[in-house]
Amino acid sequence: MQNQDVLTIKEVAALLKVGEKTIYSMAQSGELPAFKVRGQWRFSRRDIDAWIEKQKNTTQDIGE
């Protein structure tokens, strides 16, 4: 099992190069796959990787 299987908001923010508040709001809205552990958001690395791939395939106008 890898060390990075479950990520925190801080780790996902660093991975995606966005602010922690952005990750928090994306998790709350369901835009980013996430789950809670005792009220704290956690992210599956596999889910995040799949989400990134999906964004690459579906996102037009990157940077808009």
PQR file with spaces between the fields and no chain letter, atoms N, CA, C, O and H, PARSE charges and radii, in Angstrom:
ATOM       1  N    MET     1       0.845   -1.193    0.000 -0.4000 1.5000
ATOM       2  CA   MET     1       0.000    0.000    0.000 -0.0000 2.0000
ATOM       3  C    MET     1       0.886    1.249    0.000  0.5500 1.7000
ATOM       4  O    MET     1       1.864    1.334    0.743 -0.5500 1.4000
ATOM       5  N    GLN     2       0.533    2.189   -0.825 -0.4000 1.5000
ATOM       6  CA   GLN     2       1.345    3.395   -0.944 -0.0000 2.0000
ATOM       7  C    GLN     2       1.068    4.365    0.193  0.5500 1.7000
ATOM       8  O    GLN     2       0.005    4.345    0.812 -0.5500 1.4000
ATOM       9  H    GLN     2      -0.262    2.120   -1.428  0.4000 1.0000
ATOM      10  N    ASN     3       2.039    5.201    0.444 -0.4000 1.5000
ATOM      11  CA   ASN     3       1.931    6.214    1.483 -0.0000 2.0000
ATOM      12  C    ASN     3       0.902    7.283    1.121  0.5500 1.7000
ATOM      13  O    ASN     3       0.334    7.920    2.009 -0.5500 1.4000
ATOM      14  H    ASN     3       2.903    5.218   -0.059  0.4000 1.0000
ATOM      15  N    GLN     4       0.657    7.482   -0.162 -0.4000 1.5000
ATOM      16  CA   GLN     4      -0.193    8.582   -0.626 -0.0000 2.0000
ATOM      17  C    GLN     4      -1.584    8.135   -1.075  0.5500 1.7000
ATOM      18  O    GLN     4      -2.199    8.800   -1.910 -0.5500 1.4000
ATOM      19  H    GLN     4       1.118    6.964   -0.883  0.4000 1.0000
ATOM      20  N    ASP     5      -2.092    7.023   -0.540 -0.4000 1.5000
ATOM      21  CA   ASP     5      -3.399    6.532   -0.960 -0.0000 2.0000
ATOM      22  C    ASP     5      -4.531    7.466   -0.575  0.5500 1.7000
ATOM      23  O    ASP     5      -5.504    7.608   -1.316 -0.5500 1.4000
ATOM      24  H    ASP     5      -1.593    6.484    0.138  0.4000 1.0000
ATOM      25  N    VAL     6      -4.408    8.110    0.594 -0.4000 1.5000
ATOM      26  CA   VAL     6      -5.421    9.050    1.067 -0.0000 2.0000
ATOM      27  C    VAL     6      -4.753   10.404    1.268  0.5500 1.7000
ATOM      28  O    VAL     6      -3.730   10.519    1.943 -0.5500 1.4000
ATOM      29  H    VAL     6      -3.618    7.995    1.196  0.4000 1.0000
ATOM      30  N    LEU     7      -5.356   11.424    0.665 -0.4000 1.5000
ATOM      31  CA   LEU     7      -4.779   12.768    0.686 -0.0000 2.0000
ATOM      32  C    LEU     7      -5.639   13.719    1.515  0.5500 1.7000
ATOM      33  O    LEU     7      -6.849   13.535    1.641 -0.5500 1.4000
ATOM      34  H    LEU     7      -6.186   11.330    0.117  0.4000 1.0000
ATOM      35  N    THR     8      -4.991   14.736    2.076 -0.4000 1.5000
ATOM      36  CA   THR     8      -5.692   15.796    2.802 -0.0000 2.0000
ATOM      37  C    THR     8      -5.991   16.943    1.843  0.5500 1.7000
ATOM      38  O    THR     8      -5.509   16.962    0.711 -0.5500 1.4000
ATOM      39  H    THR     8      -4.008   14.886    1.974  0.4000 1.0000
ATOM      40  N    ILE     9      -6.789   17.896    2.311 -0.4000 1.5000
ATOM      41  CA   ILE     9      -7.071   19.095    1.509 -0.0000 2.0000
ATOM      42  C    ILE     9      -5.765   19.784    1.117  0.5500 1.7000
ATOM      43  O    ILE     9      -5.594   20.192   -0.031 -0.5500 1.4000
ATOM      44  H    ILE     9      -7.181   17.880    3.231  0.4000 1.0000
ATOM      45  N    LYS    10      -4.852   19.911    2.069 -0.4000 1.5000
ATOM      46  CA   LYS    10      -3.573   20.581    1.811 -0.0000 2.0000
ATOM      47  C    LYS    10      -2.789   19.877    0.701  0.5500 1.7000
ATOM      48  O    LYS    10      -2.218   20.524   -0.178 -0.5500 1.4000
ATOM      49  H    LYS    10      -4.991   19.579    3.002  0.4000 1.0000
ATOM      50  N    GLU    11      -2.770   18.550    0.755 -0.4000 1.5000
ATOM      51  CA   GLU    11      -2.037   17.775   -0.249 -0.0000 2.0000
ATOM      52  C    GLU    11      -2.682   17.875   -1.635  0.5500 1.7000
ATOM      53  O    GLU    11      -1.979   17.985   -2.639 -0.5500 1.4000
ATOM      54  H    GLU    11      -3.234   18.025    1.468  0.4000 1.0000
ATOM      55  N    VAL    12      -4.010   17.838   -1.689 -0.4000 1.5000
ATOM      56  CA   VAL    12      -4.702   17.958   -2.974 -0.0000 2.0000
ATOM      57  C    VAL    12      -4.516   19.363   -3.541  0.5500 1.7000
ATOM      58  O    VAL    12      -4.331   19.531   -4.746 -0.5500 1.4000
ATOM      59  H    VAL    12      -4.581   17.749   -0.873  0.4000 1.0000
ATOM      60  N    ALA    13      -4.566   20.371   -2.671 -0.4000 1.5000
ATOM      61  CA   ALA    13      -4.345   21.749   -3.117 -0.0000 2.0000
ATOM      62  C    ALA    13      -2.953   21.888   -3.736  0.5500 1.7000
ATOM      63  O    ALA    13      -2.797   22.528   -4.776 -0.5500 1.4000
ATOM      64  H    ALA    13      -4.717   20.235   -1.692  0.4000 1.0000
ATOM      65  N    ALA    14      -1.951   21.296   -3.103 -0.4000 1.5000
ATOM      66  CA   ALA    14      -0.586   21.351   -3.635 -0.0000 2.0000
ATOM      67  C    ALA    14      -0.493   20.591   -4.956  0.5500 1.7000
ATOM      68  O    ALA    14       0.163   21.043   -5.895 -0.5500 1.4000
ATOM      69  H    ALA    14      -2.077   20.777   -2.258  0.4000 1.0000
ATOM      70  N    LEU    15      -1.145   19.446   -5.023 -0.4000 1.5000
ATOM      71  CA   LEU    15      -1.125   18.623   -6.228 -0.0000 2.0000
ATOM      72  C    LEU    15      -1.738   19.369   -7.415  0.5500 1.7000
ATOM      73  O    LEU    15      -1.209   19.334   -8.526 -0.5500 1.4000
ATOM      74  H    LEU    15      -1.678   19.079   -4.261  0.4000 1.0000
ATOM      75  N    LEU    16      -2.855   20.039   -7.161 -0.4000 1.5000
ATOM      76  CA   LEU    16      -3.580   20.728   -8.232 -0.0000 2.0000
ATOM      77  C    LEU    16      -3.154   22.191   -8.391  0.5500 1.7000
ATOM      78  O    LEU    16      -3.629   22.891   -9.285 -0.5500 1.4000
ATOM      79  H    LEU    16      -3.284   20.068   -6.258  0.4000 1.0000
ATOM      80  N    LYS    17      -2.249   22.642   -7.510 -0.4000 1.5000
ATOM      81  CA   LYS    17      -1.735   24.017   -7.555 -0.0000 2.0000
ATOM      82  C    LYS    17      -2.847   25.059   -7.428  0.5500 1.7000
ATOM      83  O    LYS    17      -2.891   26.041   -8.169 -0.5500 1.4000
ATOM      84  H    LYS    17      -1.864   22.073   -6.783  0.4000 1.0000
ATOM      85  N    VAL    18      -3.739   24.818   -6.473 -0.4000 1.5000
ATOM      86  CA   VAL    18      -4.804   25.781   -6.161 -0.0000 2.0000
ATOM      87  C    VAL    18      -4.867   25.956   -4.651  0.5500 1.7000
ATOM      88  O    VAL    18      -4.206   25.227   -3.911 -0.5500 1.4000
ATOM      89  H    VAL    18      -3.703   24.020   -5.872  0.4000 1.0000
ATOM      90  N    GLY    19      -5.646   26.901   -4.199 -0.4000 1.5000
ATOM      91  CA   GLY    19      -5.762   27.161   -2.772 -0.0000 2.0000
ATOM      92  C    GLY    19      -6.581   26.103   -2.049  0.5500 1.7000
ATOM      93  O    GLY    19      -7.413   25.418   -2.645 -0.5500 1.4000
ATOM      94  H    GLY    19      -6.183   27.493   -4.799  0.4000 1.0000
ATOM      95  N    GLU    20      -6.327   25.989   -0.755 -0.4000 1.5000
ATOM      96  CA   GLU    20      -7.060   25.014    0.065 -0.0000 2.0000
ATOM      97  C    GLU    20      -8.552   25.325    0.092  0.5500 1.7000
ATOM      98  O    GLU    20      -9.373   24.408    0.121 -0.5500 1.4000
ATOM      99  H    GLU    20      -5.652   26.545   -0.271  0.4000 1.0000
ATOM     100  N    LYS    21      -8.912   26.606    0.084 -0.4000 1.5000
ATOM     101  CA   LYS    21     -10.331   26.981    0.091 -0.0000 2.0000
ATOM     102  C    LYS    21     -11.020   26.500   -1.180  0.5500 1.7000
ATOM     103  O    LYS    21     -12.188   26.114   -1.150 -0.5500 1.4000
ATOM     104  H    LYS    21      -8.245   27.351    0.061  0.4000 1.0000
ATOM     105  N    THR    22     -10.296   26.524   -2.296 -0.4000 1.5000
ATOM     106  CA   THR    22     -10.849   26.043   -3.561 -0.0000 2.0000
ATOM     107  C    THR    22     -11.152   24.554   -3.465  0.5500 1.7000
ATOM     108  O    THR    22     -12.222   24.112   -3.883 -0.5500 1.4000
ATOM     109  H    THR    22      -9.347   26.838   -2.321  0.4000 1.0000
ATOM     110  N    ILE    23     -10.225   23.781   -2.921 -0.4000 1.5000
ATOM     111  CA   ILE    23     -10.423   22.338   -2.770 -0.0000 2.0000
ATOM     112  C    ILE    23     -11.591   22.067   -1.832  0.5500 1.7000
ATOM     113  O    ILE    23     -12.419   21.195   -2.099 -0.5500 1.4000
ATOM     114  H    ILE    23      -9.356   24.140   -2.581  0.4000 1.0000
ATOM     115  N    TYR    24     -11.658   22.811   -0.739 -0.4000 1.5000
ATOM     116  CA   TYR    24     -12.742   22.647    0.233 -0.0000 2.0000
ATOM     117  C    TYR    24     -14.099   22.873   -0.431  0.5500 1.7000
ATOM     118  O    TYR    24     -15.020   22.076   -0.254 -0.5500 1.4000
ATOM     119  H    TYR    24     -10.986   23.519   -0.522  0.4000 1.0000
ATOM     120  N    SER    25     -14.221   23.954   -1.191 -0.4000 1.5000
ATOM     121  CA   SER    25     -15.514   24.251   -1.810 -0.0000 2.0000
ATOM     122  C    SER    25     -15.845   23.250   -2.912  0.5500 1.7000
ATOM     123  O    SER    25     -17.013   22.912   -3.102 -0.5500 1.4000
ATOM     124  H    SER    25     -13.473   24.602   -1.334  0.4000 1.0000
ATOM     125  N    MET    26     -14.835   22.771   -3.641 -0.4000 1.5000
ATOM     126  CA   MET    26     -15.065   21.762   -4.672 -0.0000 2.0000
ATOM     127  C    MET    26     -15.509   20.440   -4.041  0.5500 1.7000
ATOM     128  O    MET    26     -16.361   19.746   -4.596 -0.5500 1.4000
ATOM     129  H    MET    26     -13.886   23.046   -3.486  0.4000 1.0000
ATOM     130  N    ALA    27     -14.941   20.094   -2.894 -0.4000 1.5000
ATOM     131  CA   ALA    27     -15.331   18.868   -2.194 -0.0000 2.0000
ATOM     132  C    ALA    27     -16.770   19.001   -1.678  0.5500 1.7000
ATOM     133  O    ALA    27     -17.573   18.079   -1.814 -0.5500 1.4000
ATOM     134  H    ALA    27     -14.249   20.658   -2.444  0.4000 1.0000
ATOM     135  N    GLN    28     -17.082   20.153   -1.089 -0.4000 1.5000
ATOM     136  CA   GLN    28     -18.426   20.386   -0.547 -0.0000 2.0000
ATOM     137  C    GLN    28     -19.494   20.317   -1.626  0.5500 1.7000
ATOM     138  O    GLN    28     -20.585   19.794   -1.396 -0.5500 1.4000
ATOM     139  H    GLN    28     -16.430   20.903   -0.978  0.4000 1.0000
ATOM     140  N    SER    29     -19.179   20.848   -2.808 -0.4000 1.5000
ATOM     141  CA   SER    29     -20.171   20.890   -3.884 -0.0000 2.0000
ATOM     142  C    SER    29     -20.262   19.573   -4.637  0.5500 1.7000
ATOM     143  O    SER    29     -21.158   19.387   -5.460 -0.5500 1.4000
ATOM     144  H    SER    29     -18.293   21.273   -2.995  0.4000 1.0000
ATOM     145  N    GLY    30     -19.333   18.651   -4.359 -0.4000 1.5000
ATOM     146  CA   GLY    30     -19.349   17.373   -5.057 -0.0000 2.0000
ATOM     147  C    GLY    30     -18.603   17.408   -6.376  0.5500 1.7000
ATOM     148  O    GLY    30     -18.594   16.426   -7.119 -0.5500 1.4000
ATOM     149  H    GLY    30     -18.605   18.802   -3.691  0.4000 1.0000
ATOM     150  N    GLU    31     -17.982   18.533   -6.664 -0.4000 1.5000
ATOM     151  CA   GLU    31     -17.237   18.677   -7.918 -0.0000 2.0000
ATOM     152  C    GLU    31     -15.979   17.811   -7.921  0.5500 1.7000
ATOM     153  O    GLU    31     -15.528   17.353   -8.971 -0.5500 1.4000
ATOM     154  H    GLU    31     -17.990   19.330   -6.061  0.4000 1.0000
ATOM     155  N    LEU    32     -15.427   17.596   -6.741 -0.4000 1.5000
ATOM     156  CA   LEU    32     -14.223   16.788   -6.575 -0.0000 2.0000
ATOM     157  C    LEU    32     -14.586   15.577   -5.713  0.5500 1.7000
ATOM     158  O    LEU    32     -15.230   15.742   -4.678 -0.5500 1.4000
ATOM     159  H    LEU    32     -15.794   17.967   -5.888  0.4000 1.0000
ATOM     160  N    PRO    33     -14.190   14.370   -6.113 -0.5600 1.5000
ATOM     161  CA   PRO    33     -14.533   13.192   -5.310  0.2800 2.0000
ATOM     162  C    PRO    33     -13.837   13.221   -3.951  0.5500 1.7000
ATOM     163  O    PRO    33     -12.612   13.308   -3.877 -0.5500 1.4000
ATOM     164  N    ALA    34     -14.617   13.148   -2.884 -0.4000 1.5000
ATOM     165  CA   ALA    34     -14.055   13.262   -1.532 -0.0000 2.0000
ATOM     166  C    ALA    34     -14.945   12.526   -0.542  0.5500 1.7000
ATOM     167  O    ALA    34     -16.084   12.173   -0.848 -0.5500 1.4000
ATOM     168  H    ALA    34     -15.613   13.077   -2.944  0.4000 1.0000
ATOM     169  N    PHE    35     -14.410   12.305    0.640 -0.4000 1.5000
ATOM     170  CA   PHE    35     -15.187   11.710    1.730 -0.0000 2.0000
ATOM     171  C    PHE    35     -14.703   12.319    3.035  0.5500 1.7000
ATOM     172  O    PHE    35     -13.632   12.922    3.094 -0.5500 1.4000
ATOM     173  H    PHE    35     -13.485   12.593    0.889  0.4000 1.0000
ATOM     174  N    LYS    36     -15.497   12.157    4.069 -0.4000 1.5000
ATOM     175  CA   LYS    36     -15.142   12.743    5.363 -0.0000 2.0000
ATOM     176  C    LYS    36     -14.755   11.669    6.368  0.5500 1.7000
ATOM     177  O    LYS    36     -15.353   10.595    6.421 -0.5500 1.4000
ATOM     178  H    LYS    36     -16.367   11.668    4.022  0.4000 1.0000
ATOM     179  N    VAL    37     -13.750   11.985    7.155 -0.4000 1.5000
ATOM     180  CA   VAL    37     -13.348   11.166    8.290 -0.0000 2.0000
ATOM     181  C    VAL    37     -13.462   12.056    9.518  0.5500 1.7000
ATOM     182  O    VAL    37     -12.683   12.995    9.686 -0.5500 1.4000
ATOM     183  H    VAL    37     -13.264   12.858    7.112  0.4000 1.0000
ATOM     184  N    ARG    38     -14.424   11.765   10.369 -0.4000 1.5000
ATOM     185  CA   ARG    38     -14.682   12.590   11.558 -0.0000 2.0000
ATOM     186  C    ARG    38     -14.759   14.082   11.227  0.5500 1.7000
ATOM     187  O    ARG    38     -14.209   14.917   11.945 -0.5500 1.4000
ATOM     188  H    ARG    38     -15.057   11.002   10.233  0.4000 1.0000
ATOM     189  N    GLY    39     -15.435   14.396   10.152 -0.4000 1.5000
ATOM     190  CA   GLY    39     -15.655   15.789    9.790 -0.0000 2.0000
ATOM     191  C    GLY    39     -14.534   16.430    8.992  0.5500 1.7000
ATOM     192  O    GLY    39     -14.637   17.600    8.622 -0.5500 1.4000
ATOM     193  H    GLY    39     -15.881   13.718    9.568  0.4000 1.0000
ATOM     194  N    GLN    40     -13.472   15.697    8.720 -0.4000 1.5000
ATOM     195  CA   GLN    40     -12.368   16.245    7.927 -0.0000 2.0000
ATOM     196  C    GLN    40     -12.367   15.620    6.539  0.5500 1.7000
ATOM     197  O    GLN    40     -12.485   14.403    6.398 -0.5500 1.4000
ATOM     198  H    GLN    40     -13.389   14.747    9.020  0.4000 1.0000
ATOM     199  N    TRP    41     -12.233   16.458    5.515 -0.4000 1.5000
ATOM     200  CA   TRP    41     -12.235   15.975    4.143 -0.0000 2.0000
ATOM     201  C    TRP    41     -10.985   15.167    3.847  0.5500 1.7000
ATOM     202  O    TRP    41      -9.874   15.535    4.229 -0.5500 1.4000
ATOM     203  H    TRP    41     -12.136   17.447    5.629  0.4000 1.0000
ATOM     204  N    ARG    42     -11.197   14.049    3.153 -0.4000 1.5000
ATOM     205  CA   ARG    42     -10.100   13.217    2.673 -0.0000 2.0000
ATOM     206  C    ARG    42     -10.390   12.833    1.229  0.5500 1.7000
ATOM     207  O    ARG    42     -11.542   12.813    0.796 -0.5500 1.4000
ATOM     208  H    ARG    42     -12.099   13.750    2.843  0.4000 1.0000
ATOM     209  N    PHE    43      -9.335   12.531    0.498 -0.4000 1.5000
ATOM     210  CA   PHE    43      -9.441   12.266   -0.928 -0.0000 2.0000
ATOM     211  C    PHE    43      -8.650   11.013   -1.269  0.5500 1.7000
ATOM     212  O    PHE    43      -7.524   10.840   -0.805 -0.5500 1.4000
ATOM     213  H    PHE    43      -8.400   12.547    0.849  0.4000 1.0000
ATOM     214  N    SER    44      -9.234   10.146   -2.074 -0.4000 1.5000
ATOM     215  CA   SER    44      -8.515    8.972   -2.558 -0.0000 2.0000
ATOM     216  C    SER    44      -7.603    9.399   -3.702  0.5500 1.7000
ATOM     217  O    SER    44      -8.053   10.046   -4.648 -0.5500 1.4000
ATOM     218  H    SER    44     -10.149   10.287   -2.451  0.4000 1.0000
ATOM     219  N    ARG    45      -6.331    9.043   -3.619 -0.4000 1.5000
ATOM     220  CA   ARG    45      -5.392    9.412   -4.678 -0.0000 2.0000
ATOM     221  C    ARG    45      -5.869    8.854   -6.024  0.5500 1.7000
ATOM     222  O    ARG    45      -5.754    9.517   -7.054 -0.5500 1.4000
ATOM     223  H    ARG    45      -5.966    8.517   -2.851  0.4000 1.0000
ATOM     224  N    ARG    46      -6.400    7.639   -6.002 -0.4000 1.5000
ATOM     225  CA   ARG    46      -6.895    7.026   -7.241 -0.0000 2.0000
ATOM     226  C    ARG    46      -8.044    7.844   -7.824  0.5500 1.7000
ATOM     227  O    ARG    46      -8.101    8.063   -9.034 -0.5500 1.4000
ATOM     228  H    ARG    46      -6.493    7.100   -5.165  0.4000 1.0000
ATOM     229  N    ASP    47      -8.974    8.303   -6.950 -0.4000 1.5000
ATOM     230  CA   ASP    47     -10.104    9.120   -7.416 -0.0000 2.0000
ATOM     231  C    ASP    47      -9.626   10.451   -7.983  0.5500 1.7000
ATOM     232  O    ASP    47     -10.138   10.913   -9.003 -0.5500 1.4000
ATOM     233  H    ASP    47      -8.927    8.125   -5.967  0.4000 1.0000
ATOM     234  N    ILE    48      -8.644   11.070   -7.324 -0.4000 1.5000
ATOM     235  CA   ILE    48      -8.126   12.355   -7.790 -0.0000 2.0000
ATOM     236  C    ILE    48      -7.423   12.190   -9.137  0.5500 1.7000
ATOM     237  O    ILE    48      -7.602   13.005  -10.043 -0.5500 1.4000
ATOM     238  H    ILE    48      -8.228   10.695   -6.496  0.4000 1.0000
ATOM     239  N    ASP    49      -6.621   11.130   -9.261 -0.4000 1.5000
ATOM     240  CA   ASP    49      -5.947   10.870  -10.540 -0.0000 2.0000
ATOM     241  C    ASP    49      -6.965   10.675  -11.663  0.5500 1.7000
ATOM     242  O    ASP    49      -6.784   11.189  -12.767 -0.5500 1.4000
ATOM     243  H    ASP    49      -6.475   10.469   -8.525  0.4000 1.0000
ATOM     244  N    ALA    50      -8.041    9.925  -11.376 -0.4000 1.5000
ATOM     245  CA   ALA    50      -9.092    9.692  -12.372 -0.0000 2.0000
ATOM     246  C    ALA    50      -9.802   11.000  -12.711  0.5500 1.7000
ATOM     247  O    ALA    50     -10.130   11.249  -13.871 -0.5500 1.4000
ATOM     248  H    ALA    50      -8.188    9.508  -10.480  0.4000 1.0000
ATOM     249  N    TRP    51     -10.040   11.837  -11.696 -0.4000 1.5000
ATOM     250  CA   TRP    51     -10.690   13.134  -11.906 -0.0000 2.0000
ATOM     251  C    TRP    51      -9.823   14.016  -12.798  0.5500 1.7000
ATOM     252  O    TRP    51     -10.330   14.682  -13.700 -0.5500 1.4000
ATOM     253  H    TRP    51      -9.773   11.634  -10.754  0.4000 1.0000
ATOM     254  N    ILE    52      -8.516   14.019  -12.543 -0.4000 1.5000
ATOM     255  CA   ILE    52      -7.584   14.811  -13.366 -0.0000 2.0000
ATOM     256  C    ILE    52      -7.651   14.352  -14.819  0.5500 1.7000
ATOM     257  O    ILE    52      -7.731   15.176  -15.730 -0.5500 1.4000
ATOM     258  H    ILE    52      -8.104   13.478  -11.810  0.4000 1.0000
ATOM     259  N    GLU    53      -7.620   13.043  -15.034 -0.4000 1.5000
ATOM     260  CA   GLU    53      -7.698   12.512  -16.400 -0.0000 2.0000
ATOM     261  C    GLU    53      -9.004   12.925  -17.079  0.5500 1.7000
ATOM     262  O    GLU    53      -9.017   13.287  -18.255 -0.5500 1.4000
ATOM     263  H    GLU    53      -7.556   12.374  -14.294  0.4000 1.0000
ATOM     264  N    LYS    54     -10.085   12.866  -16.331 -0.4000 1.5000
ATOM     265  CA   LYS    54     -11.382   13.263  -16.874 -0.0000 2.0000
ATOM     266  C    LYS    54     -11.376   14.738  -17.264  0.5500 1.7000
ATOM     267  O    LYS    54     -11.913   15.114  -18.306 -0.5500 1.4000
ATOM     268  H    LYS    54     -10.075   12.572  -15.375  0.4000 1.0000
ATOM     269  N    GLN    55     -10.764   15.574  -16.422 -0.4000 1.5000
ATOM     270  CA   GLN    55     -10.700   17.003  -16.718 -0.0000 2.0000
ATOM     271  C    GLN    55      -9.896   17.254  -17.990  0.5500 1.7000
ATOM     272  O    GLN    55     -10.252   18.102  -18.807 -0.5500 1.4000
ATOM     273  H    GLN    55     -10.327   15.269  -15.576  0.4000 1.0000
ATOM     274  N    LYS    56      -8.815   16.510  -18.142 -0.4000 1.5000
ATOM     275  CA   LYS    56      -7.976   16.664  -19.340 -0.0000 2.0000
ATOM     276  C    LYS    56      -8.753   16.311  -20.593  0.5500 1.7000
ATOM     277  O    LYS    56      -8.564   16.922  -21.645 -0.5500 1.4000
ATOM     278  H    LYS    56      -8.526   15.821  -17.478  0.4000 1.0000
ATOM     279  N    ASN    57      -9.631   15.320  -20.476 -0.4000 1.5000
ATOM     280  CA   ASN    57     -10.384   14.857  -21.631 -0.0000 2.0000
ATOM     281  C    ASN    57     -11.611   15.692  -21.927  0.5500 1.7000
ATOM     282  O    ASN    57     -12.089   15.702  -23.062 -0.5500 1.4000
ATOM     283  H    ASN    57      -9.784   14.824  -19.621  0.4000 1.0000
ATOM     284  N    THR    58     -12.142   16.406  -20.917 -0.4000 1.5000
ATOM     285  CA   THR    58     -13.400   17.113  -21.120 -0.0000 2.0000
ATOM     286  C    THR    58     -13.277   18.630  -21.074  0.5500 1.7000
ATOM     287  O    THR    58     -14.177   19.338  -21.527 -0.5500 1.4000
ATOM     288  H    THR    58     -11.754   16.399  -19.996  0.4000 1.0000
ATOM     289  N    THR    59     -12.179   19.133  -20.534 -0.4000 1.5000
ATOM     290  CA   THR    59     -12.053   20.580  -20.363 -0.0000 2.0000
ATOM     291  C    THR    59     -11.621   21.265  -21.663  0.5500 1.7000
ATOM     292  O    THR    59     -10.617   20.911  -22.282 -0.5500 1.4000
ATOM     293  H    THR    59     -11.448   18.558  -20.167  0.4000 1.0000
ATOM     294  N    GLN    60     -12.405   22.237  -22.038 -0.4000 1.5000
ATOM     295  CA   GLN    60     -12.051   23.090  -23.174 -0.0000 2.0000
ATOM     296  C    GLN    60     -11.623   24.434  -22.578  0.5500 1.7000
ATOM     297  O    GLN    60     -11.956   24.740  -21.433 -0.5500 1.4000
ATOM     298  H    GLN    60     -13.221   22.524  -21.536  0.4000 1.0000
ATOM     299  N    ASP    61     -10.907   25.211  -23.332 -0.4000 1.5000
ATOM     300  CA   ASP    61     -10.521   26.558  -22.881 -0.0000 2.0000
ATOM     301  C    ASP    61      -9.805   26.545  -21.541  0.5500 1.7000
ATOM     302  O    ASP    61     -10.186   27.277  -20.628 -0.5500 1.4000
ATOM     303  H    ASP    61     -10.636   24.962  -24.262  0.4000 1.0000
ATOM     304  N    ILE    62      -8.792   25.739  -21.418 -0.4000 1.5000
ATOM     305  CA   ILE    62      -8.020   25.712  -20.180 -0.0000 2.0000
ATOM     306  C    ILE    62      -7.397   27.095  -19.963  0.5500 1.7000
ATOM     307  O    ILE    62      -6.795   27.665  -20.873 -0.5500 1.4000
ATOM     308  H    ILE    62      -8.482   25.145  -22.160  0.4000 1.0000
ATOM     309  N    GLY    63      -7.546   27.614  -18.767 -0.4000 1.5000
ATOM     310  CA   GLY    63      -7.010   28.928  -18.444 -0.0000 2.0000
ATOM     311  C    GLY    63      -8.033   30.028  -18.569  0.5500 1.7000
ATOM     312  O    GLY    63      -7.729   31.187  -18.287 -0.5500 1.4000
ATOM     313  H    GLY    63      -8.035   27.150  -18.028  0.4000 1.0000
ATOM     314  N    GLU    64      -9.227   29.699  -18.982 -0.4000 1.5000
ATOM     315  CA   GLU    64     -10.273   30.726  -19.091 -0.0000 2.0000
ATOM     316  C    GLU    64     -10.840   31.031  -17.730  0.5500 1.7000
ATOM     317  O    GLU    64     -11.733   31.869  -17.607 -0.5500 1.4000
ATOM     318  H    GLU    64      -9.474   28.757  -19.211  0.4000 1.0000
